[in-house]
Amino acid sequence: MERPAWAPRSIDISVPSVSRIYDFYLGGSHNFEVDREAARRAMEFMPGLPKIMQANRAFMRRAVRFAADEGIDQFLDIGSGIPTFGNVHEVAARSRPGARVVYVDHDPVAVAHSEAVLAGNDDADVVAADLLKPREILASPQVERLIDLNRPVALLLVAILHFVEDADDPYAAVAELSDALAPGSMLVLTHASYEGIPLPAERAGGAVDVYKDIRNPLIMRSREEIARFFEGYDMVEPGLVPMPRWRPEEAPEEEDPYTFSGFAGVGRTA
């Protein structure tokens, strides 16, 4: 397999990556055949996966606009993935010029492309780090330069927590990040769940098995389990709901049935 010029030498292009699979679902070009093959296998069980990912991005943009309109001008996006049109810094800057954004991802392709996209942008940067190491994220030079933790921050955890197994205690990681944030901060979150998927759980489980096969287990949590991530936050209306139902710009009834899979919500600290 020929290595594209944009692929960092450090990555194994024979191993699928959830970031590059996500990029494929969104119609991006920074993915390999091994990623596309894994995505197609998952779509054999859940053909609506691209619609779910598009709904994730649409929710993220609405939530960022909401946070910016509420006065927040600092955004920490963990698990940001490969840059696509309508990134956090673009959405935030339209609503609040000068807004500062730090992206965080552990995928070298995502980091490399973020660096390229953000070159020359003094208000945004990227950190190569892992969600499960909050101290490394918070102590990074990029966060120290751009984010004032004494002022409200919007913490984005969009489509990432369902890739963290219970054994790695994602609740502790989210709590540690949240404890570092000033009052008035927000948590923006989406998470996969069997609830809402327009398929029998057994069939949807086939797609989950694909992620297990590529050693990136997809953890489907219940609404109650997802709500636990918001401990210490007051939920913003309409609460923890399917993505199209969170402050929609168009009638949710017109959305594809797959977009109602999983949950999205925004919480705010007192």
Backbone as CSV, one residue per row, in Angstrom:
resi,resn,N_x,N_y,N_z,CA_x,CA_y,CA_z,C_x,C_y,C_z
1,MET,0.845,-1.198,0.000,0.000,0.000,0.000,0.884,1.253,0.000
2,GLU,0.671,2.141,-0.954,1.485,3.353,-1.045,1.050,4.350,0.014
3,ARG,2.017,4.954,0.681,1.725,5.916,1.740,1.503,7.308,1.125
4,PRO,0.339,7.916,1.331,0.108,9.266,0.809,1.047,10.271,1.473
5,ALA,1.304,11.362,0.791,2.214,12.378,1.322,1.702,12.966,2.634
6,TRP,0.375,12.968,2.813,-0.180,13.590,4.023,-0.151,12.668,5.233
7,ALA,0.204,11.405,5.058,0.181,10.446,6.160,1.504,10.473,6.924
8,PRO,1.475,10.808,8.229,2.712,10.818,9.016,3.414,9.469,8.961
9,ARG,4.747,9.487,8.929,5.511,8.253,8.829,5.291,7.344,10.033
10,SER,4.871,7.923,11.146,4.768,7.156,12.397,3.557,6.228,12.447
11,ILE,2.596,6.389,11.534,1.370,5.600,11.658,1.439,4.342,10.804
12,ASP,0.761,3.315,11.266,0.643,2.051,10.544,-0.608,2.130,9.673
13,ILE,-0.417,2.286,8.374,-1.565,2.495,7.488,-2.288,1.192,7.156
14,SER,-1.846,0.085,7.764,-2.549,-1.186,7.570,-3.545,-1.463,8.687
15,VAL,-3.609,-0.555,9.669,-4.495,-0.727,10.827,-5.590,0.334,10.784
16,PRO,-6.883,-0.041,10.865,-7.955,0.952,10.829,-7.896,1.900,12.022
17,SER,-8.380,3.105,11.814,-8.436,4.141,12.848,-9.849,4.681,12.933
18,VAL,-10.376,4.838,14.151,-11.745,5.349,14.281,-11.856,6.775,13.755
19,SER,-10.785,7.579,13.890,-10.818,8.945,13.360,-10.946,8.945,11.846
20,ARG,-10.205,8.051,11.197,-10.253,8.011,9.732,-11.542,7.352,9.244
21,ILE,-12.079,6.398,9.999,-13.382,5.820,9.662,-14.456,6.903,9.747
22,TYR,-14.393,7.714,10.795,-15.329,8.835,10.966,-15.208,9.801,9.787
23,ASP,-13.965,10.075,9.377,-13.726,10.955,8.236,-14.387,10.386,6.979
24,PHE,-14.295,9.072,6.804,-14.926,8.421,5.652,-16.445,8.583,5.705
25,TYR,-17.044,8.365,6.875,-18.495,8.518,7.009,-18.940,9.931,6.618
26,LEU,-18.081,10.920,6.916,-18.431,12.318,6.649,-18.102,12.741,5.215
27,GLY,-17.583,11.785,4.432,-17.264,12.103,3.049,-15.889,12.703,2.865
28,GLY,-15.014,12.565,3.878,-13.674,13.108,3.788,-12.757,12.241,2.937
29,SER,-11.537,12.738,2.702,-10.589,12.038,1.839,-9.346,11.563,2.581
30,HIS,-9.292,11.791,3.895,-8.096,11.409,4.648,-8.339,10.092,5.379
31,ASN,-8.478,9.056,4.570,-8.681,7.706,5.097,-8.074,6.727,4.094
32,PHE,-7.823,5.521,4.567,-7.200,4.497,3.740,-8.215,3.405,3.423
33,GLU,-7.855,2.516,2.504,-8.760,1.430,2.145,-9.094,0.568,3.357
34,VAL,-8.146,0.381,4.262,-8.406,-0.427,5.450,-9.485,0.233,6.323
35,ASP,-9.518,1.568,6.351,-10.555,2.290,7.090,-11.902,2.160,6.376
36,ARG,-11.864,2.300,5.062,-13.106,2.221,4.285,-13.707,0.822,4.356
37,GLU,-12.845,-0.187,4.361,-13.328,-1.561,4.457,-14.022,-1.796,5.795
38,ALA,-13.422,-1.308,6.885,-14.047,-1.459,8.200,-15.381,-0.713,8.245
39,ALA,-15.413,0.482,7.668,-16.652,1.265,7.652,-17.741,0.548,6.864
40,ARG,-17.376,-0.006,5.721,-18.371,-0.706,4.905,-18.897,-1.948,5.613
41,ARG,-18.020,-2.636,6.347,-18.465,-3.808,7.113,-19.478,-3.392,8.181
42,ALA,-19.191,-2.296,8.869,-20.117,-1.819,9.897,-21.442,-1.387,9.273
43,MET,-21.373,-0.786,8.092,-22.587,-0.307,7.422,-23.437,-1.446,6.881
44,GLU,-22.861,-2.628,6.732,-23.677,-3.781,6.345,-24.728,-4.064,7.415
45,PHE,-24.398,-3.772,8.663,-25.332,-3.975,9.768,-26.153,-2.711,10.041
46,MET,-25.488,-1.539,9.948,-26.156,-0.268,10.217,-25.885,0.691,9.066
47,PRO,-26.681,0.613,8.006,-26.417,1.464,6.835,-26.538,2.953,7.119
48,GLY,-27.166,3.311,8.221,-27.349,4.723,8.541,-26.206,5.345,9.318
49,LEU,-25.074,4.660,9.462,-23.952,5.215,10.235,-23.500,6.595,9.744
50,PRO,-23.366,6.826,8.427,-22.985,8.177,7.999,-23.987,9.241,8.454
51,LYS,-25.275,8.909,8.457,-26.286,9.871,8.911,-26.092,10.200,10.390
52,ILE,-25.722,9.193,11.186,-25.481,9.424,12.615,-24.304,10.376,12.789
53,MET,-23.228,10.176,12.039,-22.051,11.031,12.161,-22.353,12.456,11.707
54,GLN,-23.147,12.584,10.648,-23.534,13.921,10.200,-24.374,14.629,11.256
55,ALA,-25.238,13.874,11.941,-26.047,14.457,13.014,-25.168,14.894,14.183
56,ASN,-24.113,14.126,14.457,-23.147,14.511,15.485,-22.538,15.869,15.168
57,ARG,-22.080,16.034,13.934,-21.460,17.299,13.540,-22.454,18.452,13.593
58,ALA,-23.681,18.195,13.154,-24.690,19.253,13.166,-25.009,19.677,14.600
59,PHE,-25.130,18.701,15.507,-25.353,19.029,16.917,-24.184,19.838,17.465
60,MET,-22.954,19.417,17.162,-21.781,20.127,17.660,-21.829,21.592,17.246
61,ARG,-22.160,21.851,15.998,-22.198,23.233,15.529,-23.275,24.039,16.254
62,ARG,-24.444,23.428,16.471,-25.504,24.151,17.194,-25.083,24.430,18.635
63,ALA,-24.432,23.454,19.251,-24.017,23.616,20.652,-22.935,24.674,20.789
64,VAL,-22.000,24.703,19.842,-20.946,25.719,19.881,-21.548,27.109,19.698
65,ARG,-22.482,27.241,18.768,-23.143,28.541,18.588,-23.875,28.947,19.852
66,PHE,-24.546,27.988,20.479,-25.271,28.283,21.714,-24.306,28.773,22.797
67,ALA,-23.202,28.047,22.980,-22.233,28.433,24.011,-21.666,29.817,23.732
68,ALA,-21.344,30.082,22.468,-20.800,31.391,22.108,-21.827,32.493,22.343
69,ASP,-23.069,32.237,21.978,-24.129,33.227,22.197,-24.375,33.476,23.683
70,GLU,-24.036,32.471,24.526,-24.182,32.613,25.966,-22.960,33.283,26.607
71,GLY,-22.001,33.674,25.784,-20.869,34.441,26.294,-19.562,33.678,26.418
72,ILE,-19.554,32.377,26.103,-18.311,31.602,26.214,-17.451,31.835,24.977
73,ASP,-16.181,32.125,25.225,-15.260,32.375,24.110,-14.014,31.495,24.192
74,GLN,-14.105,30.369,24.964,-13.013,29.420,25.059,-13.574,28.007,24.894
75,PHE,-12.951,27.220,24.024,-13.462,25.897,23.703,-12.326,24.886,23.750
76,LEU,-12.557,23.773,24.448,-11.605,22.675,24.539,-12.288,21.447,23.956
77,ASP,-11.862,21.056,22.762,-12.518,19.986,22.002,-11.635,18.734,22.052
78,ILE,-12.018,17.761,22.867,-11.221,16.551,23.062,-11.801,15.407,22.221
79,GLY,-10.929,14.780,21.439,-11.391,13.785,20.480,-11.904,14.478,19.240
80,SER,-11.200,15.529,18.831,-11.681,16.420,17.771,-11.665,15.780,16.392
81,GLY,-10.792,14.792,16.171,-10.786,14.094,14.899,-10.132,14.876,13.779
82,ILE,-10.324,14.383,12.555,-9.741,14.998,11.361,-10.582,16.203,10.958
83,PRO,-9.945,17.350,10.718,-10.710,18.562,10.409,-11.616,18.399,9.190
84,THR,-12.837,18.893,9.331,-13.783,18.938,8.218,-14.419,20.316,8.209
85,PHE,-15.185,20.624,7.181,-15.839,21.924,7.091,-16.731,22.150,8.313
86,GLY,-16.706,23.368,8.844,-17.536,23.703,9.997,-16.912,23.252,11.298
87,ASN,-15.575,23.419,11.434,-14.899,23.075,12.678,-15.293,24.033,13.786
88,VAL,-14.952,23.656,15.016,-15.324,24.447,16.186,-14.811,25.878,16.067
89,HIS,-13.543,26.047,15.678,-12.995,27.413,15.655,-13.698,28.282,14.616
90,GLU,-14.160,27.672,13.515,-14.874,28.439,12.498,-16.252,28.852,12.995
91,VAL,-16.959,27.921,13.620,-18.304,28.207,14.132,-18.235,29.227,15.264
92,ALA,-17.300,29.029,16.188,-17.183,29.919,17.336,-16.819,31.335,16.904
93,ALA,-15.905,31.454,15.953,-15.449,32.783,15.526,-16.551,33.567,14.840
94,ARG,-17.458,32.859,14.165,-18.564,33.563,13.511,-19.488,34.203,14.544
95,SER,-19.699,33.512,15.655,-20.574,34.047,16.697,-19.834,34.969,17.658
96,ARG,-18.557,34.684,17.878,-17.777,35.444,18.860,-16.346,35.606,18.333
97,PRO,-16.113,36.631,17.537,-14.769,36.857,16.992,-13.709,36.882,18.108
98,GLY,-12.578,36.227,17.833,-11.533,36.154,18.839,-11.652,34.975,19.773
99,ALA,-12.696,34.152,19.585,-12.851,32.959,20.426,-11.620,32.076,20.273
100,ARG,-11.233,31.440,21.381,-10.032,30.608,21.382,-10.413,29.136,21.500
101,VAL,-9.724,28.310,20.721,-10.060,26.893,20.639,-8.785,26.059,20.722
102,VAL,-8.825,25.012,21.547,-7.767,24.008,21.562,-8.395,22.664,21.228
103,TYR,-7.874,22.037,20.190,-8.294,20.699,19.798,-7.350,19.685,20.434
104,VAL,-7.895,18.524,20.781,-7.095,17.453,21.381,-7.442,16.143,20.696
105,ASP,-6.421,15.405,20.253,-6.659,14.078,19.691,-5.376,13.271,19.827
106,HIS,-5.525,11.942,19.873,-4.342,11.096,19.960,-4.014,10.431,18.628
107,ASP,-4.828,10.661,17.604,-4.573,10.104,16.276,-3.600,11.026,15.527
108,PRO,-2.440,10.501,15.109,-1.441,11.351,14.439,-1.958,12.026,13.169
109,VAL,-2.840,11.349,12.425,-3.391,11.957,11.213,-4.267,13.155,11.576
110,ALA,-5.098,12.995,12.599,-5.956,14.095,13.036,-5.115,15.279,13.503
111,VAL,-4.065,14.995,14.262,-3.204,16.069,14.770,-2.476,16.762,13.626
112,ALA,-1.927,15.988,12.711,-1.180,16.568,11.590,-2.062,17.468,10.733
113,HIS,-3.275,17.025,10.473,-4.159,17.844,9.638,-4.682,19.054,10.389
114,SER,-4.884,18.913,11.676,-5.282,20.078,12.472,-4.180,21.125,12.448
115,GLU,-2.928,20.675,12.574,-1.804,21.616,12.529,-1.768,22.353,11.198
116,ALA,-2.035,21.623,10.120,-2.027,22.253,8.792,-3.161,23.264,8.649
117,VAL,-4.348,22.886,9.106,-5.521,23.769,9.005,-5.340,25.022,9.846
118,LEU,-4.691,24.873,10.992,-4.589,25.981,11.954,-3.329,26.815,11.789
119,ALA,-2.482,26.462,10.830,-1.240,27.213,10.622,-1.543,28.702,10.435
120,GLY,-0.893,29.547,11.236,-1.105,30.982,11.147,-2.290,31.495,11.934
121,ASN,-3.044,30.607,12.576,-4.204,31.018,13.378,-3.760,31.138,14.835
122,ASP,-3.683,32.357,15.343,-3.216,32.572,16.710,-4.257,32.238,17.759
123,ASP,-5.508,32.012,17.324,-6.596,31.765,18.282,-6.945,30.292,18.423
124,ALA,-6.230,29.411,17.747,-6.546,27.982,17.825,-5.267,27.161,17.696
125,ASP,-5.279,25.998,18.339,-4.112,25.120,18.304,-4.573,23.690,18.563
126,VAL,-3.646,22.731,18.460,-3.978,21.323,18.655,-2.952,20.681,19.565
127,VAL,-3.422,19.745,20.392,-2.582,18.998,21.323,-2.684,17.512,20.986
128,ALA,-1.557,16.841,20.910,-1.546,15.387,20.768,-1.593,14.796,22.176
129,ALA,-2.757,14.320,22.574,-2.922,13.825,23.943,-4.141,12.915,24.003
130,ASP,-4.276,12.252,25.152,-5.318,11.249,25.373,-6.313,11.754,26.406
131,LEU,-7.598,11.570,26.126,-8.656,11.933,27.071,-8.398,11.381,28.463
132,LEU,-7.830,10.191,28.537,-7.633,9.535,29.829,-6.468,10.110,30.624
133,LYS,-5.818,11.135,30.077,-4.726,11.803,30.798,-5.028,13.297,30.890
134,PRO,-6.057,13.650,31.677,-6.491,15.051,31.752,-5.392,16.011,32.168
135,ARG,-4.521,15.598,33.080,-3.469,16.509,33.548,-2.533,16.912,32.417
136,GLU,-2.223,15.954,31.535,-1.361,16.269,30.405,-2.028,17.271,29.466
137,ILE,-3.333,17.117,29.288,-4.076,18.064,28.433,-4.058,19.448,29.055
138,LEU,-4.432,19.528,30.324,-4.573,20.826,30.988,-3.242,21.536,31.169
139,ALA,-2.158,20.764,31.277,-0.833,21.360,31.477,-0.083,21.588,30.172
140,SER,-0.704,21.276,29.050,-0.029,21.432,27.760,0.223,22.919,27.470
141,PRO,1.291,23.228,26.753,1.576,24.627,26.398,0.445,25.278,25.614
142,GLN,-0.219,24.473,24.778,-1.305,25.025,23.955,-2.469,25.489,24.832
143,VAL,-2.850,24.664,25.815,-3.936,25.055,26.715,-3.505,26.233,27.581
144,GLU,-2.297,26.193,28.082,-1.827,27.287,28.929,-1.778,28.606,28.158
145,ARG,-1.496,28.546,26.860,-1.433,29.768,26.056,-2.804,30.318,25.708
146,LEU,-3.736,29.427,25.409,-5.009,29.884,24.845,-6.195,29.852,25.800
147,ILE,-6.153,28.998,26.805,-7.332,28.809,27.671,-7.052,29.338,29.071
148,ASP,-7.883,30.260,29.525,-7.818,30.779,30.893,-8.818,29.986,31.727
149,LEU,-8.306,29.063,32.536,-9.189,28.186,33.306,-9.904,28.913,34.446
150,ASN,-9.605,30.171,34.632,-10.335,30.965,35.627,-11.589,31.595,35.039
151,ARG,-11.791,31.370,33.735,-12.986,31.861,33.068,-13.731,30.676,32.450
152,PRO,-15.031,30.837,32.158,-15.815,29.716,31.618,-15.249,29.158,30.319
153,VAL,-15.320,27.842,30.207,-14.841,27.098,29.043,-15.945,26.148,28.591
154,ALA,-16.071,25.949,27.307,-16.935,24.887,26.793,-16.066,23.670,26.512
155,LEU,-16.325,22.585,27.228,-15.603,21.327,27.061,-16.415,20.440,26.128
156,LEU,-15.850,20.096,24.981,-16.553,19.266,24.004,-16.026,17.839,24.052
157,LEU,-16.932,16.901,24.251,-16.628,15.470,24.215,-17.662,14.837,23.280
158,VAL,-17.481,15.080,22.004,-18.450,14.673,20.981,-17.980,13.375,20.324
159,ALA,-18.785,12.335,20.490,-18.517,11.029,19.861,-17.146,10.476,20.242
160,ILE,-16.778,10.602,21.509,-15.500,10.041,21.961,-15.663,9.103,23.146
161,LEU,-16.564,9.416,24.067,-16.661,8.620,25.296,-17.099,7.189,25.033
162,HIS,-17.807,6.960,23.943,-18.217,5.578,23.651,-17.062,4.727,23.118
163,PHE,-15.878,5.310,23.002,-14.682,4.522,22.682,-13.810,4.288,23.917
164,VAL,-14.339,4.619,25.092,-13.608,4.407,26.342,-14.337,3.337,27.148
165,GLU,-13.645,2.243,27.425,-14.256,1.148,28.162,-14.410,1.489,29.638
166,ASP,-15.363,0.829,30.288,-15.605,1.080,31.707,-14.359,0.830,32.547
167,ALA,-13.551,-0.144,32.138,-12.337,-0.470,32.893,-11.369,0.706,32.945
168,ASP,-11.471,1.616,31.964,-10.594,2.793,31.938,-11.214,4.000,32.644
169,ASP,-12.390,3.805,33.210,-13.086,4.807,34.033,-13.229,6.164,33.349
170,PRO,-14.028,6.234,32.293,-14.233,7.521,31.626,-14.887,8.558,32.535
171,TYR,-15.682,8.099,33.510,-16.332,9.041,34.427,-15.298,9.824,35.219
172,ALA,-14.231,9.158,35.643,-13.180,9.827,36.411,-12.465,10.861,35.547
173,ALA,-12.215,10.523,34.279,-11.541,11.462,33.379,-12.387,12.708,33.153
174,VAL,-13.692,12.519,32.924,-14.577,13.660,32.716,-14.674,14.496,33.987
175,ALA,-14.756,13.848,35.138,-14.836,14.571,36.403,-13.579,15.401,36.651
176,GLU,-12.405,14.833,36.331,-11.155,15.568,36.540,-11.088,16.801,35.637
177,LEU,-11.518,16.643,34.394,-11.558,17.794,33.490,-12.558,18.839,33.981
178,SER,-13.723,18.368,34.397,-14.767,19.284,34.844,-14.346,20.056,36.091
179,ASP,-13.648,19.383,36.994,-13.208,20.035,38.233,-12.243,21.182,37.963
180,ALA,-11.580,21.143,36.817,-10.609,22.191,36.484,-11.266,23.421,35.872
181,LEU,-12.551,23.333,35.551,-13.231,24.411,34.851,-13.883,25.401,35.802
182,ALA,-13.934,26.650,35.388,-14.528,27.718,36.191,-16.054,27.620,36.177
183,PRO,-16.715,28.185,37.186,-18.179,28.254,37.170,-18.677,28.920,35.889
184,GLY,-19.808,28.426,35.391,-20.356,28.943,34.144,-19.863,28.200,32.919
185,SER,-18.980,27.204,33.120,-18.487,26.402,32.004,-19.559,25.435,31.518
186,MET,-19.357,24.900,30.331,-20.330,23.975,29.745,-19.665,22.669,29.331
187,LEU,-20.420,21.594,29.400,-20.020,20.292,28.871,-20.932,19.970,27.703
188,VAL,-20.340,19.746,26.536,-21.071,19.412,25.312,-20.717,17.973,24.973
189,LEU,-21.718,17.098,24.871,-21.429,15.661,24.808,-22.413,14.935,23.901
190,THR,-21.893,13.976,23.145,-22.752,12.997,22.472,-22.213,11.609,22.776
191,HIS,-23.098,10.621,22.708,-22.691,9.260,23.063,-23.594,8.261,22.358
192,ALA,-22.988,7.187,21.855,-23.747,6.132,21.201,-24.538,5.308,22.207
193,SER,-25.658,4.778,21.747,-26.519,3.947,22.586,-27.370,3.070,21.674
194,TYR,-27.764,1.913,22.188,-28.715,1.097,21.438,-30.093,1.763,21.407
195,GLU,-30.339,2.645,22.362,-31.636,3.320,22.439,-31.789,4.273,21.253
196,GLY,-32.876,4.127,20.532,-33.157,5.006,19.404,-32.752,4.458,18.056
197,ILE,-31.908,3.427,18.022,-31.491,2.868,16.738,-32.685,2.153,16.094
198,PRO,-32.993,2.466,14.836,-34.171,1.858,14.187,-33.887,0.449,13.669
199,LEU,-33.252,-0.359,14.511,-32.906,-1.735,14.181,-32.990,-2.571,15.445
200,PRO,-33.189,-3.884,15.333,-33.060,-4.734,16.521,-31.635,-4.625,17.077
201,ALA,-31.513,-4.676,18.389,-30.207,-4.541,19.032,-29.223,-5.592,18.530
202,GLU,-29.747,-6.798,18.192,-28.857,-7.859,17.723,-28.183,-7.461,16.405
203,ARG,-28.940,-6.813,15.518,-28.354,-6.409,14.236,-27.387,-5.243,14.437
204,ALA,-27.779,-4.272,15.237,-26.869,-3.161,15.533,-25.596,-3.669,16.183
205,GLY,-25.731,-4.753,16.957,-24.570,-5.342,17.606,-23.537,-5.842,16.611
206,GLY,-23.947,-6.136,15.387,-23.000,-6.551,14.357,-22.021,-5.430,14.027
207,ALA,-22.527,-4.183,13.988,-21.649,-3.037,13.742,-20.707,-2.826,14.918
208,VAL,-21.226,-3.007,16.132,-20.401,-2.887,17.334,-19.266,-3.910,17.289
209,ASP,-19.570,-5.110,16.809,-18.551,-6.163,16.722,-17.432,-5.787,15.748
210,VAL,-17.759,-5.036,14.703,-16.721,-4.606,13.765,-15.686,-3.747,14.487
211,TYR,-16.163,-2.834,15.331,-15.236,-1.980,16.079,-14.419,-2.801,17.074
212,LYS,-15.038,-3.813,17.623,-14.299,-4.698,18.538,-13.206,-5.435,17.773
213,ASP,-13.518,-5.850,16.544,-12.551,-6.577,15.728,-11.331,-5.722,15.388
214,ILE,-11.521,-4.406,15.267,-10.387,-3.537,14.929,-9.757,-2.947,16.190
215,ARG,-10.104,-3.522,17.322,-9.509,-3.171,18.613,-9.790,-1.738,19.031
216,ASN,-10.963,-1.264,18.648,-11.481,0.028,19.116,-12.922,-0.195,19.562
217,PRO,-13.107,-0.892,20.691,-14.461,-1.261,21.114,-15.395,-0.060,21.200
218,LEU,-16.610,-0.249,20.703,-17.652,0.769,20.766,-18.569,0.397,21.921
219,ILE,-18.580,1.230,22.955,-19.321,0.934,24.181,-20.680,1.622,24.118
220,MET,-21.724,0.838,23.985,-23.081,1.385,23.899,-23.650,1.503,25.307
221,ARG,-23.824,2.738,25.778,-24.331,2.948,27.134,-25.795,3.390,27.099
222,SER,-26.480,3.150,28.206,-27.881,3.553,28.326,-27.964,5.059,28.574
223,ARG,-29.143,5.609,28.427,-29.339,7.043,28.696,-28.953,7.361,30.137
224,GLU,-29.320,6.490,31.063,-28.980,6.715,32.463,-27.468,6.735,32.673
225,GLU,-26.763,5.825,32.017,-25.295,5.781,32.143,-24.652,7.017,31.527
226,ILE,-25.200,7.487,30.423,-24.667,8.687,29.776,-24.921,9.919,30.636
227,ALA,-26.077,9.967,31.270,-26.414,11.111,32.130,-25.423,11.281,33.274
228,ARG,-24.786,10.190,33.694,-23.829,10.268,34.802,-22.639,11.165,34.477
229,PHE,-22.322,11.319,33.203,-21.209,12.190,32.828,-21.507,13.651,33.181
230,PHE,-22.771,13.977,33.354,-23.163,15.357,33.627,-23.295,15.655,35.127
231,GLU,-22.802,14.776,35.977,-22.850,15.050,37.419,-22.086,16.333,37.713
232,GLY,-22.726,17.234,38.457,-22.122,18.526,38.762,-22.535,19.625,37.798
233,TYR,-23.285,19.255,36.775,-23.768,20.222,35.792,-25.291,20.345,35.883
234,ASP,-25.807,21.520,35.557,-27.237,21.704,35.348,-27.506,21.551,33.854
235,MET,-28.435,20.679,33.507,-28.704,20.437,32.097,-29.386,21.648,31.455
236,VAL,-28.898,21.996,30.281,-29.522,23.032,29.470,-30.718,22.401,28.759
237,GLU,-31.814,23.119,28.691,-32.982,22.607,27.971,-32.628,22.325,26.512
238,PRO,-33.107,21.231,25.937,-34.132,20.292,26.420,-33.581,19.074,27.158
239,GLY,-32.365,19.140,27.671,-31.813,18.020,28.418,-31.034,17.054,27.533
240,LEU,-30.964,15.810,27.996,-30.247,14.756,27.275,-31.231,14.073,26.336
241,VAL,-31.077,14.317,25.055,-32.074,13.904,24.062,-31.385,13.373,22.804
242,PRO,-32.126,12.703,21.908,-31.542,12.356,20.606,-31.049,13.616,19.891
243,MET,-29.986,13.490,19.129,-29.313,14.664,18.556,-30.235,15.626,17.798
244,PRO,-31.149,15.143,16.942,-31.987,16.094,16.203,-32.939,16.884,17.091
245,ARG,-33.145,16.435,18.331,-34.096,17.109,19.216,-33.431,18.154,20.110
246,TRP,-32.122,18.336,19.973,-31.452,19.356,20.788,-31.435,20.674,20.013
247,ARG,-32.349,21.563,20.407,-32.459,22.906,19.817,-32.347,22.871,18.290
248,PRO,-33.262,22.137,17.644,-33.173,21.941,16.185,-33.426,23.228,15.405
249,GLU,-32.797,23.309,14.241,-33.036,24.426,13.328,-34.125,24.078,12.327
250,GLU,-34.388,22.777,12.166,-35.447,22.304,11.280,-36.276,21.278,12.028
251,ALA,-37.439,20.976,11.520,-38.327,20.031,12.191,-37.644,18.673,12.329
252,PRO,-37.488,18.155,13.565,-36.829,16.859,13.753,-37.508,15.728,12.992
253,GLU,-38.809,15.871,12.781,-39.538,14.802,12.111,-39.034,14.570,10.684
254,GLU,-38.340,15.556,10.107,-37.844,15.428,8.747,-36.480,14.743,8.687
255,GLU,-35.894,14.464,9.859,-34.565,13.853,9.904,-34.638,12.351,9.613
256,ASP,-33.532,11.814,9.146,-33.411,10.378,8.918,-33.588,9.638,10.243
257,PRO,-34.303,8.510,10.276,-34.517,7.784,11.535,-33.220,7.417,12.265
258,TYR,-32.140,7.194,11.528,-30.879,6.821,12.179,-30.301,7.943,13.031
259,THR,-30.638,9.184,12.720,-30.042,10.300,13.461,-30.540,10.370,14.901
260,PHE,-31.578,9.599,15.209,-32.105,9.587,16.584,-31.406,8.544,17.451
261,SER,-30.365,7.925,16.914,-29.599,6.937,17.657,-28.674,7.632,18.645
262,GLY,-28.683,7.189,19.903,-27.802,7.780,20.893,-28.352,9.078,21.456
263,PHE,-27.503,9.780,22.204,-27.962,10.963,22.940,-26.957,12.101,22.859
264,ALA,-27.498,13.324,23.032,-26.694,14.529,23.054,-27.221,15.438,24.144
265,GLY,-26.320,16.215,24.714,-26.750,17.165,25.733,-25.688,18.204,26.025
266,VAL,-26.124,19.259,26.699,-25.223,20.321,27.149,-25.544,20.605,28.603
267,GLY,-24.518,20.631,29.430,-24.687,20.979,30.832,-23.881,22.222,31.156
268,ARG,-24.328,22.944,32.210,-23.614,24.163,32.617,-23.389,24.135,34.124
269,THR,-22.179,24.510,34.528,-21.884,24.549,35.966,-22.443,25.830,36.576
270,ALA,-22.795,25.740,37.841,-23.382,26.903,38.530,-22.307,27.964,38.793
